[in-house]
Amino acid sequence: MKHILLLVALGCCFSCTSNKMPSDILGIDKMKTIIWDMTRAGILSREQYKKQLIKKDSASYFIKTKENYQQVFNIYGITKDEFYKSYKYYLDHPDKNKILMDSVSAYSNRQREDLYRRLK
């Protein structure tokens, strides 16, 4: 019985510490806006790519995408490495990644609703 209680206590300790975010990982609130802006930057790049297809210059699409992403990193005052380290962390932790992606989805819905409201 003592062993079971010890295992339960240890399990609680480990489960509590596993939910703590490392200090070098970007938080969900910051990551959701970065991912939202990177998605928008990628969409802008795809539009540029469509224009470049006519010119048969796909290399400029990848250059433009890289430039757009770097602008997003600059806006948020982070490096590409900081973003991808955090992004990998979320991919490696499905429970946190679900929360992040749900937050991005809710954020995008709010942004879309705000845009529709302003257009009316």
C-alpha positions in Angstrom: 0.0 0.0 0.0 2.9 2.4 0.8 4.4 1.7 -2.5 1.2 2.5 -4.4 0.9 5.8 -2.5 4.5 6.6 -3.3 3.9 5.9 -7.0 0.8 8.0 -7.0 2.7 10.9 -5.3 5.6 10.6 -7.8 3.2 10.5 -10.7 1.6 13.7 -9.5 4.9 15.4 -9.2 6.0 14.4 -12.7 2.7 15.3 -14.3 2.8 18.7 -12.7 6.3 19.4 -13.8 5.7 18.2 -17.4 3.0 20.9 -17.9 5.5 23.7 -17.2 6.8 25.5 -20.2 10.5 25.9 -20.6 11.6 29.5 -20.3 13.1 29.5 -23.8 9.8 28.5 -25.5 7.5 31.1 -26.8 4.1 31.1 -25.0 0.8 30.2 -26.7 -0.4 33.8 -26.8 2.6 35.0 -28.7 2.9 31.9 -30.9 -0.7 32.1 -32.0 -0.3 35.6 -33.4 3.1 34.7 -35.0 1.6 31.6 -36.7 -1.4 33.7 -37.8 0.9 36.3 -39.3 3.1 33.7 -40.9 0.1 32.1 -42.5 -0.9 35.5 -43.9 2.7 36.0 -45.1 2.6 32.6 -46.8 -0.7 33.5 -48.5 0.9 36.7 -49.8 3.8 34.7 -51.1 1.4 32.3 -52.9 -0.2 35.2 -54.7 3.3 36.4 -55.7 4.0 32.9 -56.9 0.9 32.8 -59.1 2.1 36.0 -60.8 5.6 34.6 -61.2 4.3 31.4 -62.8 3.5 33.4 -65.8 7.1 34.5 -65.9 8.3 31.0 -65.1 10.3 32.2 -62.2 9.5 30.0 -59.2 12.7 30.9 -57.3 11.4 34.3 -56.6 8.4 32.8 -54.8 10.7 31.1 -52.3 12.8 34.2 -51.9 9.6 36.3 -51.3 8.3 33.7 -48.8 11.5 33.8 -46.9 11.5 37.6 -46.8 7.9 37.7 -45.6 8.6 35.2 -42.8 11.7 37.3 -41.8 9.5 40.4 -41.6 7.2 38.5 -39.2 10.2 37.5 -37.1 11.4 41.1 -37.0 8.0 42.4 -36.0 7.9 40.1 -33.0 11.5 40.6 -32.1 12.4 36.9 -32.4 14.8 34.9 -34.6 14.0 32.2 -37.0 15.7 29.7 -34.7 13.6 30.8 -31.7 10.4 30.4 -33.6 11.3 26.9 -35.0 12.6 25.7 -31.6 9.2 26.7 -30.1 7.3 25.3 -33.0 9.1 22.0 -32.7 8.4 22.0 -28.9 4.7 22.3 -29.6 4.8 19.5 -32.3 6.5 17.3 -29.7 3.8 18.0 -27.1 0.5 17.2 -28.8 -1.6 18.4 -25.8 0.0 21.9 -26.0 -0.1 21.9 -29.8 -3.8 21.3 -29.7 -4.3 24.2 -27.4 -2.1 26.3 -29.7 -3.9 25.4 -32.9 -7.3 25.9 -31.3 -6.1 29.3 -30.2 -4.9 30.1 -33.7 -8.2 29.0 -35.1 -10.2 31.1 -32.6 -7.9 34.1 -33.2 -8.4 33.9 -37.0 -12.1 33.7 -36.6 -12.1 36.9 -34.4 -9.9 38.6 -37.0 -12.2 37.6 -39.8 -15.3 38.8 -37.9 -13.6 42.1 -37.1 -12.8 42.6 -40.8 -16.4 41.8 -41.8 -17.7 44.2 -39.2 -15.4 47.0 -40.5 -16.5 46.4 -44.1 -20.2 46.8 -43.3 
